[in-house]
């Protein structure tokens, strides 16, 4: 019942946000949300100016022209493949583009999640609810990436080409697919790897043909520029980040030490995946751990990327709830909820207290700590159950 209420509320939120976009005209003074960046770049693709979005000064002017105000600026560091993917949005008004994008990706994600989670679907929706609402509110692509990772997990056993195509499409956010890619290589699923590589190569050729070869130099220059800003903490709401880097940076450590902490965390996360494979844990468990680990690799991971966590928990919860003690279950449920709720709460608090002005990194980050604890505790519970009867295989999509 509670999960159904959340799904209804998500639908209402989607409709209200669509109306909010429709209310504003181009150039009116209004707040900027993440989806605005998608729509701006989609328009620039057809103007032959996509490369300009990777220059912060140029992109800042585009954003101010779009919303008619001086606002906290967004960076554009998505690979050119994402530019092509969102280009059709420019053919419809921004409100319609927002509705179609979020409705389609949310539907894709929820269908995939339900297929994996089965009886645990309602529980996962409840635990993920803060990040689901955040993703709808800001118009981000977390439902798309979560759905793609979920599709990889569904098809990796029996339809490896489909799994490879889905993994290859994660080129739009490659840092979120590293742990799943490591699982593919360590388990020697070569057809998945070759299919993913083919998608990346073919999409790169298409980007070069349609966006010109100089899109790549602009992209890499934009990544370097954004990395410099990330080191300084400027223009990034680090309290919404789910990385260990953000925790250390907002605690006052230098960027070098924070990056070192992130590196140690990434090694730990990948080691968990490798250990699960080495111990010959069931594929469902190893994939679930890889999905959680994928969120701990990069310093640039945010609360709107947490739909991937839902995939991991959908794979693991049926067995975690069986092997965990009552306290461990409560801890796991709390950690999943807190990872998304912290950014949601701080965003709401700051918007009420200060409005939509620029944020520094004075607000501490916390979610990455909860995510590390969740990965460790889940592994601990699964190892206890490793000697007991094995779980059912992943429910796959048949031919």
N, C-alpha and C positions, 0 to 999 in steps of 0.2 A: 504493500500500500504506500509506504513512504517513497519507495523507488518510483512508483507510478506518479506520485505527486511531483517528484523532482523532474521527471521527464516532461510533465505538463508545464512546470515552471520554466524549463529550458525553452519550450516552444513559445511560451509567452514572452520570455526575454528576447528570443529571436525576432518575434513580431514587433516588439517595442523598439528594438535597435534598428530594425528596418524602417519603422516610422520616423525614428530620430534622424536617420540619414536622409530620408525623403523630405523632412522638414527644412533642411538647410539647403541653400542654393550655393553654387560655386562662388568662392571668394568671400562668403559670409564669415564673420568672426565666430568661430566655434572651436571646441576642443579637438585635438588631433588624436585619432586612435590608430592602432597598428594596421587595420585594413586600409586606411587611407594610403599608406605606402604601397600596398599591392595595386591599388587602383591607379595611382599616379604612374607607377612603372608600366602597367599595362597600356596606358595611353602613350607613354614614351616609346614603347616598342613599335607602334604603328607610325610614329613620327620619325623613326630612325634615330632616336636619341636615347636608347636604353643605356648606352655606356655612360651618359652623364649622371645617371642615378648613383653611380659608384663614387662620384666626387661629392664629398660632404657639402661643400659650398653650393654647388649646383643643385644638389638634392634638397638642401635647406630652402633655397629659393622656390623650388617646386612645391614644397610643403606649405610655405607661407602664402603662395599664390592660391593654393587649393582651399585653405581654411581662413584666409584673410586675417591672420594674426601672427604675432611672434609667439612661438610655442616651443616646448621641449622637443628637440629635433630627433628624428629617427635616423638610423644609419641603414644603408642597403648593402648587405654583404652576401645575399643569396647567389648561388651559382647561376649562370645564364640559363640553364635548363628551367629554372623556376620562372624566369622572365617569360619564356615561351609558353609555359604552362598557364600562366595567368593572363596572357595577352588577350584572349577572347572577352575578358571582363569589360574591356573598353567599348564594346559594342552596345552596352546597355547602361542606363544611369547607375550611379554609385549605389543607390538603395537596392536596386534589383540585383546588381552584381554581388553585394554583400549577402543578400538573402539566398541567392542561388549557390554561392560558394559555401556558406556555413551550413545550409540545409543539406546540401549534397554530401559534404564531408562528414557532418555529424551523423547522418543516416548510414553512411558507409562504415563509420567507426562503430556505431551501436550494433549494427547487424553482425559485424565481425566479432565484436566483443561477446555478443549473446551466443554466437555459435561456439566460441571457445569456452565461455564460462558456464553455460548451461544453468544449473540450479543456483550457482553463486552470482548470477548476473545482477540481481537486485541489490545484494550486499555490496558489490563493487561499485555500482552506480551511486549508492549512498556514500561510500568512503571517498569516491572521487568527486563528489558534487561541487566542492569549492573550485577545483581546477576546471571542471566542465563549464561552470558559469563564467569564470574568468575568460576562457577561450571564446565563448560566444560573445561576451561583452567587448572584447578587444578585436574580434574578427581574425584571430590568428589561424595558423595552419596545423595546429596540434592534432586535430581530428584526422586530417589527411595522413600525417606521419604515423599516428597511432594505428590507423586502419591498415596502412601498408605493412608495418611491422607485424600486426596481427595476421595479415594474409600470408606473410612469409611463414609464420609459425603453423598456420593451418595447412599449408600445402607442401612443406619442406620434405615430408616423408614420402608422399605418393605422386606429387605433381611438381617435380623439381624445377621444370622450366618456368611454371607460373611463379614459384617461389623466387626464382632468379630474376624474373621480370619485376616483381614487387620490390625485391632488394635493390635492384638497379635503379628504380625510381626514387629510392632514398638519396640519390645524388642531389636532390633539392636541399637536403639537410644531412650531409654525409657524416658529420660528427656524431649523429644519433644512431648510426648503423654500424659503428665500429665493433661493438661487442657481438652483435648478431653476425657480422662478417667474420669475426674471429671464430665463432662457433661453426660456421660453414666450412672454414678452412681446416680447423682442428678435427672435424668429423669427416673430412675428405668428401664432402658433397660437391664434387667438381662440376656437375651439370648446373647446379645452382650458381656456383662461382662464375662459370663461363657465360651463363645467361645474363647475370648481373653486369659482367664486364661488357657484354655486347650492347646492353642498353646504354651504359655510360658512354661507350665509344660512339654509337649511332646518334645519341642525343647531342654529344659534343660536336659532331659533324653538322647536325642540323642547326645548332646555335651559330656555328661559324658561317654557314651559308646564309642564314636569315638575319643575323645580327652583326655580321662582318667580323673579320678576324680580330679587330682591335677591341672587341668586347672582353677578350680574355685578359689583355693587359690592364684594361680598366677594372675588371673584377679583382685581380690580384693586388692592384694598387689600393682599391677600396678596402680589401681585407687588412692590408698593412696599416692603413689609416685608422680603421676601426679598432685594431689591436692596440694601437697607441693610445686611443681614447679609453679602452678598457683598462689598460695599465694605470691610467690616471684616475679612473672611476668616474670621469666626467660624462654627463648625459646618459648614464646607465643607472637604472633603478636596481641596484645590486641586491636590495632586500628581496626582490622577487626572483632572484637567481636561485637555482637549486644545486649550485656547485660549491665545492669546498673552497675554491678560490674566493668566491664572494664572502664566505664566512670569515676567512683570514684577512681579506682586504678591508672589510668593514670593521674588523677588530683592531685595525691600525697597523697591521704588518705591511711591509713593503711589497710591491708587485712581484719582485723576484722570489721572496719567501712564499708568497701566496701561490705563485705558479709551481713552486717546488712541492707545496702541499697538494696541489691539484694533480701533479705528476704521480706522487705516492698513492693518491686515491685511485687514479686510473690504473696503476699497476695492480693494486689490490682488487679492483673490480674485475679486471681481465683475468687475474689469477683465480678468482672464484669460478669464472666460466671454465678455465682450463682444468681446475681441480674437479669440477662436476663431471667433466668429460673423462678425466683420468680415473675417477672412482666408478665410472660406468653407471652413473645415475640415470634414471629414465629420461628419455628425450624431452618429455614434458617439463621435467624439473630443470634440466639444463637450459632449455629455451627460456623458461620463466626467469631464471637467474640472469640470463644474458639480457633479457629485456630490462630488468631493473638496473643491471650494470651499465647499460648503454647510456643511462642518464647521468652517470658519474664520470664519464671520460673527459668531456670538454668543459672548460671554464664558462663557455657560453651556452648554458642550458637554463631554461626558465620555466616558470610554473605552467605556462601554456603548452609545454612539451610533455606534461604529465599523463596525457592519455596513453602513452607508451607504458607507464607504470600499471595502468589498468590491464593491459595485455599480460604483463608479467604476473600480476595477481590472479588473473583469470586462469592462467595455467597452473598456478601453485596452490591457490586457496583450498580446492577440494581435498588435497592431501595434507596441507598445513593444518587445517582445522581438525583433521583426524589425529595427527601425531602431536600437536602442541597441547600444552597444559592450558588451563583456563587463564592463568596470568599471561602466558605467552600469546595466546590468541588476542587477549585484550591489548597487549602491547603492540602486536602487529597491526591490528585494526586502528589503534590510535596513531601509530607512526604514518600509516598510509593517509589518514585524514589530515594530520598535522602538516605533512609535506605540502599539500595544496592550500590548506586553510591559512597558513601563516602569511603568504603573499596576498591572499584575498583580504584578510583582515587588515593588514598594513595599508594596502591600496585604498580600502574603504575609509580607514581612519585618517589617512593623509589627505584624501580628497575632501573629506568633511572639514578637516582642521585647516588645511592650507589651500584648497582649491586644486587647480591643475598646473601649478607652477613647476619649474624645473626642480629636480631632486638631486641632491648630492648622494654620497654614500655614507651619510651619518646614521641612517637607520640600519641596525645590524641585520645581517642575513642569518638564517637558521636552518632552512629546509634541507640543505645538503647534509647536515649532521644527522637529521632524522632519516634521510635516505640511506646513508652509510649504515646506521644502526639497523634499519629494516633489512638490508641485504645480509648483514652478518647474522641477525636473529633468524631469518628465514632459512639460511644455510644450516645453522645449528639445529633447527627443528627437523629439517629434511634428512640430515645425516643420522639423526636418531632413528628415523623411520626407514633408513636405507636397507636394513636387514629384514624388514617385515615384508608382507605381500606387496607386490609392485602395483602401482596405479594403472588404471586403464590407459591405453595409448591415446595420443592426441586425436580428437575427432577431426578427421580431415575431409576436405572437399573431394568427392569422388568424381571420376570422369563422367 
